[in-house]
Amino acid sequence: MGFDIIMAGCGAISRRWLDYLTTRPDVRIAAIVETNPAPAEAARTKYGLDCPIFGTLDEAISSVKANLVADLTYVTAHRDIVTRALRAGFDVLGEKPMADSEDAVRDILRTVEETGRRYTVMQNRRYIAQVQEIRRLIDSGIMGQSVMTCGEIFVAADMGSIRNQLEFPQLQDNNIHMFDQARYMSHANPVSVWYHSFNPKGSKYTGDAAGVAVFEMDNGSVFSFRGYNGAEGMHTSWDHVWRICCERGTVVWDGFGDVKAQYTDQLGTYVYHDLSIPAPKDPPDQHALALKDMLDACAAGRPALTDCHDNVYSIAMVLASVKSIREKRRVGIEVLDREPYLILH
Ligand SMILES: NC(=O)c1ccc[n+]([C@@H]2O[C@H](COP(=O)([O-])OP(=O)(O)OC[C@H]3O[C@@H](n4cnc5c(N)ncnc54)[C@H](O)[C@@H]3O)[C@@H](O)[C@H]2O)c1
């Protein structure tokens, strides 16, 4: 199967997509859709693309032959681009986060169901070798199921684009990576959150750049998050620092190097087996691995690992966190495979 892709949005992240897509002989960029033609023209020159540029998705759909839409616009535009593309009969691959409101999530999932098309959301961190190893380790059952997952990120982020205009820039733009990784590695989905958000003294961000949260998960475990996107010094990895306690063992990863774990065959003896899973020497690009999986899934007619029906749990963690901050309370999370798809209570 060949892929003729209409690419909506041609900003910073489109370079990661184009770096991979332009290596594939079975992929053709059929059109770029951009409200700002300058980056689209620059991409066309850089990647030697022979495709027209349009100002709207509708113009592109009615003008070129294509069979897939990539949505690389920013979060406030995702609902419009994704639902328009689905209604026109396209499957859609799109950048995270899926949407910026409960209403938009419902609209997108409803449109997926009504059209019978697929929508897959980019969650590239799942494809990091160590993340996959942690998932495999927990799935193997030697340590039992997860009981407590701890993740933290302390970085100095360049919150360019529209991101620094968001009310909770860390939470609404970036945290979905960590939330999605926590779900994937610990093999659990969220049922509630209590989120405390704040903008530390000295922060150069307009909105809240830091937060601390407690999520209850559906296997009875707890996921604890803490992070600050304006931290001065001692930065963590962008892939986060992790500790996952399980019934009979613990796995830790500093977000850079080897995965380390200890587990016991007999509780109470404090005798542990040590495990060390080495980091790959030359890790492949996360976006390339994710895009390969997405395109393989399209070709096979199966849902990809980060299909919207899975990803709704990750975006629900963000939206429920926002509600928790606003209402200063614990918020319950319920995901349904039918209307109303997502309930935050
Ligand atoms: N997966 C990752 O690691 C990762 C990293 C960075 C950004 N992202 C995500 O990628 C998306 C884009 O981020 P970015 O950093 O490339 O932003 P950006 O601002 O650099 O690019 C977005 C582009 O979309 C265009 N655009 C907006 N609305 C449009 C519309 N309706 N039609 C056509 N074009 C439109 C803008 O003109 C802009 O050029 C965001 O959702 C962001 O969260 C993901």
The ligand as an SDF file (V2000), in Angstrom:
LIG
                    3D

 44 48  0  0  0  0  0  0  0  0999 V2000
    5.5780   14.3920   19.9780 N   0  0  0  0  0  0  0  0  0  0  0  0
    6.4350   15.3230   20.3620 C   0  0  0  0  0  0  0  0  0  0  0  0
    7.4840   15.0360   20.9400 O   0  0  0  0  0  0  0  0  0  0  0  0
    6.0980   16.7590   20.0680 C   0  0  0  0  0  0  0  0  0  0  0  0
    7.0930   17.7460   20.1800 C   0  0  0  0  0  0  0  0  0  0  0  0
    6.7380   19.0640   19.8480 C   0  0  0  0  0  0  0  0  0  0  0  0
    5.4340   19.3590   19.4770 C   0  0  0  0  0  0  0  0  0  0  0  0
    4.5000   18.3790   19.4370 N   0  0  0  0  0  0  0  0  0  0  0  0
    3.0960   18.6710   19.0870 C   0  0  0  0  0  0  0  0  0  0  0  0
    3.0120   18.9580   17.6990 O   0  0  0  0  0  0  0  0  0  0  0  0
    1.9920   19.9270   17.4640 C   0  0  0  0  0  0  0  0  0  0  0  0
    2.6150   21.0840   16.6930 C   0  0  0  0  0  0  0  0  0  0  0  0
    3.6480   21.6400   17.4790 O   0  0  0  0  0  0  0  0  0  0  0  0
    4.8260   22.5190   16.8300 P   0  0  0  0  0  0  0  0  0  0  0  0
    5.8710   22.6200   17.8690 O   0  0  0  0  0  0  0  0  0  0  0  0
    5.1750   21.9850   15.4790 O   0  0  0  0  0  0  0  0  0  0  0  0
    4.0710   23.9270   16.7020 O   0  0  0  0  0  0  0  0  0  0  0  0
    4.3640   25.0660   15.6510 P   0  0  0  0  0  0  0  0  0  0  0  0
    3.6580   26.2800   16.1060 O   0  0  0  0  0  0  0  0  0  0  0  0
    5.8330   25.1460   15.3500 O   0  0  0  0  0  0  0  0  0  0  0  0
    3.6500   24.5260   14.3190 O   0  0  0  0  0  0  0  0  0  0  0  0
    2.2540   24.3980   14.1700 C   0  0  0  0  0  0  0  0  0  0  0  0
    1.9240   24.8670   12.7680 C   0  0  0  0  0  0  0  0  0  0  0  0
    0.5320   24.6180   12.5100 O   0  0  0  0  0  0  0  0  0  0  0  0
    0.0400   25.6950   11.7180 C   0  0  0  0  0  0  0  0  0  0  0  0
   -1.4190   25.7220   11.8790 N   0  0  0  0  0  0  0  0  0  0  0  0
   -2.1370   26.0150   12.9980 C   0  0  0  0  0  0  0  0  0  0  0  0
   -3.4560   25.9010   12.7480 N   0  0  0  0  0  0  0  0  0  0  0  0
   -3.5740   25.5000   11.4750 C   0  0  0  0  0  0  0  0  0  0  0  0
   -4.6920   25.1710   10.6320 C   0  0  0  0  0  0  0  0  0  0  0  0
   -5.9440   25.2480   11.0850 N   0  0  0  0  0  0  0  0  0  0  0  0
   -4.4360   24.7870    9.3660 N   0  0  0  0  0  0  0  0  0  0  0  0
   -3.1740   24.7100    8.9120 C   0  0  0  0  0  0  0  0  0  0  0  0
   -2.0690   25.0040    9.6440 N   0  0  0  0  0  0  0  0  0  0  0  0
   -2.2750   25.3870   10.9040 C   0  0  0  0  0  0  0  0  0  0  0  0
    0.7370   26.9260   12.2670 C   0  0  0  0  0  0  0  0  0  0  0  0
    0.7540   27.9960   11.3290 O   0  0  0  0  0  0  0  0  0  0  0  0
    2.1380   26.3820   12.5740 C   0  0  0  0  0  0  0  0  0  0  0  0
    3.0490   26.5810   11.4870 O   0  0  0  0  0  0  0  0  0  0  0  0
    1.4160   20.2970   18.8360 C   0  0  0  0  0  0  0  0  0  0  0  0
    0.2350   19.5610   19.0770 O   0  0  0  0  0  0  0  0  0  0  0  0
    2.5350   19.8850   19.8030 C   0  0  0  0  0  0  0  0  0  0  0  0
    2.0610   19.5500   21.0850 O   0  0  0  0  0  0  0  0  0  0  0  0
    4.8190   17.0920   19.7020 C   0  0  0  0  0  0  0  0  0  0  0  0
  1  2  1  0
  2  3  2  0
  2  4  1  0
  4  5  1  0
  4 44  2  0
  5  6  2  0
  6  7  1  0
  7  8  2  0
  8  9  1  0
  8 44  1  0
  9 10  1  0
  9 42  1  0
 10 11  1  0
 11 12  1  0
 11 40  1  0
 12 13  1  0
 13 14  1  0
 14 15  2  0
 14 16  1  0
 14 17  1  0
 17 18  1  0
 18 19  2  0
 18 20  1  0
 18 21  1  0
 21 22  1  0
 22 23  1  0
 23 24  1  0
 23 38  1  0
 24 25  1  0
 25 26  1  0
 25 36  1  0
 26 27  1  0
 26 35  1  0
 27 28  2  0
 28 29  1  0
 29 30  1  0
 29 35  2  0
 30 31  1  0
 30 32  2  0
 32 33  1  0
 33 34  2  0
 34 35  1  0
 36 37  1  0
 36 38  1  0
 38 39  1  0
 40 41  1  0
 40 42  1  0
 42 43  1  0
M  CHG  2   8   1  16  -1
M  END
$$$$
